[in-house]
Amino acid sequence: MDWLTFQWTGAINAHIDALTDPVDCIVLGRKPAEGFIPTWAAGPEGEDRASIDKMNNTPKVVISRTLTESTWENAVVAGDLAATVNGLKARPDMIAYGGRHARRELDHPGAPGRTPPLRQPDRDRRRNARVRRPQRLRLVTARPFDCGITALHFEPKRV
């Protein structure tokens, strides 16, 4: 999380709080989990107690091919990935933090069960293998913040 060096403002805090308030499960890739979970356990500088408690008390699922069990409190490692993802689809409000490896494992970062994957399966006749083609997205809103971040909200384009 060392890239978070910008000056937070009340507007972006309110935006992040609105996104994370209903969250009942945090899904993380292994590498982000290694920084995220210990940082929040220690209580990041400048964070209020309510935010620290929310992050620490929310159940976490760590997507990993190398870990077999979690050493972190309130976190489990995804063993059977297919079963884990299917179980997560039943959760009403989750958020995923992760890099390209976790995204690849999850197939898409959309709200499972509510949106189609970002890539639709297709067949490549030359190799008789599944290939993925991009899902068309529609920009719903773009909200710039004074700190330099712009929050983008996309939805699948209905054809």
LINCORWO-V387057 format. One record per helix or strand. SS is the DSSP state (helix for helix, strand for strand). FROM is the first residue (numbers start at 1). LEN is the number of residues. Records with the same first field share a line. If there is no record, write none. Layout:
SS=FROM-LEN, FROM-LEN
This chain:
helix=10-11, 30-13, 49-9, 81-9, 100-7
strand=25-5, 60-4, 75-3, 94-4, 119-6, 129-6, 137-8, 150-7
